[in-house]
């Protein structure tokens, strides 16, 4: 059992996507120093309703943590930091992503990228979180992955493109030194579609087929087929091994933990 001081100091991570919920926390008493708990989402009810249920059923949520970090998987609008105006953020976001009605717009300043991430969380979800924690922070789910790949961007002389598969999506992004050059997400669970999106971005970014590099990570669909298809067009395509990247950290051995959570704990 954790004592009251542990509960005061630790910040519980709540990872939220459209179809999944999971929780994680630094835990000195755990074999791998982190406790991770995926939650089986019930179909037919909203994610907010599932989170309410989780507070009655989850071991981690039942510990009584007072602080939380919510990683939310909503579409992200990236605004260059010099051009960011707080008063304009919501208008720009709603213009970029139509059809929003019950969402709270959130901003996260990312000085390492000279950018601000604008994204959302549903009002119902935010209410559930706020009802259970005294101190809540929000970040886009992709932020740990961006930070992880950004470090790799400074190795070697060639341009690099990154693809991260998670929750039925493919996030494609690249950097120009300390800034984003491109970032977008595509709904896909099929390797053929993933190759189409990757090669489209590769072409738009005018990348060199022979010398530039492509790095893929996450829940990669049909890796063998994907590698075969990409190999016909890109000479330097690599699959990222989290264990190697994070020096065989115990966190990388936790069953079913997404790479974004691994990166969060390993890069703090």
N, C-alpha and C positions, 0 to 999 in steps of 0.2 A: 504493500500500500504506500502511496505517496503521502507525505505529511503536508500540513497547510502551507508551509513555505514553498514547497515544490509547486503546489497549485497556484500560488501567487506569482511565482517567477516564470513558469512555463507558459508558452503561447501555443494553444491548440491550432493545428492547421485543418481547415475545412476545405476540401477540394470539391467544387461543384461544376458539373457539366449538365447538358440537357438530359442525359439518361443515366447519370451515375453520381454517387456520393461516396466520399471516403474521408477518413480522419487520420491524423498522424501527429505525433508529438515527440520531442526530445525526452528520453526516458533512461536515466542512468541505471535503473534497475533491470533494463531489458538487455538480453544477450547482444543485440546489435545496436544498442544505444538509442534506438528509435522504435516506438510502437506504432504500427500501421494497422488500420482497421477499415477494410472496404465494407460498404453497406449495401445489402441487396435491395435495390429499388423496387417498389411495388408498382406494377403497371396500373393504369386507370386513374391514378391520382397525381397531382402536381409534385414537382420537386420540393416545393415549400411544404406541402403536406407530408411528403416522405421525411423531410428533415424534422418536422414535429414528431413523427413516429420514432425517428432515430433517437431523439432525446429521451424517449421512454425505454428504448431497447439497447442502445449502444453502450458498451463497457466504457469506452473513452469519454463519451459525452456525459456519462453518469458520474465521472470523477469530480465534477464541479469546477472545472477550470474557469478562471475569471477573464482571461485574455484570449483572443482568437485572431488568426489571420485567415481571411477567406480568399482562396484562389478561385476566381470565377472565369468560366469559359464562354464569354459573350464576345461578339465581334468587336474588334479594337480599331479605333481611328488613331493614327499616329500623327501628331502635330509637331513640327520643329519647335524647339524651345524658344528661340527668338521671336517666333510668330504667334506664340500661344497667348490667348486672352481668356481668362477664366469666364468672363461674362458671355463669351461667344461659344464656349465649348459645347453646351447642350444643343444649341441651334445647329452647329456644324454637324454634330453627331446625328441628330434626327434627320437632317437633310441627306446625310450619307447612307443611313440605314433606315429605310422606310418601314412603316407598319408597327412602330413601337407605341405602346399605350400605357403599360403598367410597370415601367422600368425606371429606376433611379440612375441617373448618369453620374459616373464617378471618374475622377482623374488621378493619375499617378505620375509624378514627375520622375523622369529617368535621366539624371544628369550625365551618366556614363554614355548615353546615346544622344545627348543633346536633344531630347524629345519628351513629349508628354503623351502618355497613353490615355485615351478616352474610351470608356466602356460602360457596361451597365450591370445592375443586378435587379431582379424583380422586387417590387415593393414588399410583396408577401414574404419572400425569402429574407429580405433585410429585416423585416419585423421579427421573424423567428430568431434570427441571429441576435438582434439587439435585445430581445427579451431574456436571453440567457447569458450574455457576457457584458461585463462592465467596460471593457476596452476592446474595440474591434478595429482592425485594419483590413484594407482590401488591396489586392493586386491582381493584374491579369494573369491567368494560368500560364501563359507563355513566358512571363518574365524570367524565371529561372533558366529556361532553355535558351532564351536570347543571350543571357549572360554567359552561359556555358559555351555556346558556339562563338560568341564574340571573342573570347579568349583565343580560340583556335584560329580566328581570322588573322591574327598577327604572325602566324607561322608560315614561312615560305613566301614566295613572290607572286604566286598566281591567284587569280580571283577565285572565290569560293561561293557556292550556292548551298543552302541548307534546306532539308525537308524533314519535318517532324510529324509522324503519324500518331494520332490519338483520338479516341472517341468518335471514330468513323470519319475523321477529317485528316487532311494533309495541309500543314502549315508550311509555306515556302517563303524564305526570306534570305536577304544578303545584306552585307554592310559595305560602306565605303569609309574606311578608318573608323571614326567614332560615331558614325551616323548610319541610319538605315538607308539603303539604296532601294530596297523593295521589300514588301511584306503583304502577303495575302493568304487566304485560306480557301480550301476547296473541299466540298463534301465528296468523299470517295472511300470505297472499301475494296476496290478492284485494282490489281496491279496495272492493267492496261490503261485505265483512266488516270492513275497516278503518273504513269510515264508520260501521257499526253500533257498533263498540267506541268510537269517538271520541264519537259522539253520546250513547251511554249514559253515558260519564264526564261529558260536558258537562252532561247533565241532572242527574246525581247531585250535581255540584258547584254546581248552581243558577246556571249562568252565563247571562249575558244574550245572547240571539241577535243583537241589533242592535249592541251596543257592545263586548262582550268579544272577545278575540282568540285565534285558533288558529294555531300555528306548526308546520309539518311539515318534516321534514328526513330525510336519509339516502337509502336505496335505495327510493325511493317507487314503488310498483307502479302503472302506468297512470295517470300524473299527470293527464292530461286528463279521464279518467273520474272520478277522485277529486275533482278540482276542481268538475266539473259536479254531482256528487252532493252534495258539501258545500255548494255555493252555494245549494242549495234550503233550507238550514237555518241556516247560519252566514254572516253578512254579512262578517265580517273574518277570512278564512282566508288564510294566506300560506305560500309555500314559501321556506325559508331557502336563500340562496345563500352557500356557504362563502367564495367569493372576495370577496364584498362584506363579509361579517362579519369576515374576517381581513385586510382591506386588501390584497387581491390578493397575499397571501403565495405564494411559490413552492411551498410545500407543497400548496396547494390545486390545483396543476396536475399533481400526481403521479397517473398513471393508476391507477385502481381502488383508491386508498387510501380506506378508510372514514372517515366524518366523525369518529368517535371518536378515531382516530389523528391526524387533522388537528388536532383540538382539543387533544389532548395536547401536540403540538409547538408550536402557536401560542399557547398560554395559559400556558406555563411562566414 
